[in-house]
């Protein structure tokens, strides 16, 4: 039997469904070394995350 070609439809993700990994550097007051905090945030909340 011949194989059938099956087309799959890729739905565009809305702004709320897109997840972005954000990394923020913070400097320690005691040692002066940097620590990095990683979080996954939805695309519509990225600006709010960095404005803190």
Secondary structure, 3 states (H helix, E strand, C coil): CCCCCCCCCCCCCCCCCCEEEEEEEEECCCCCCEEEEEEEEEHHHHHHHHHC
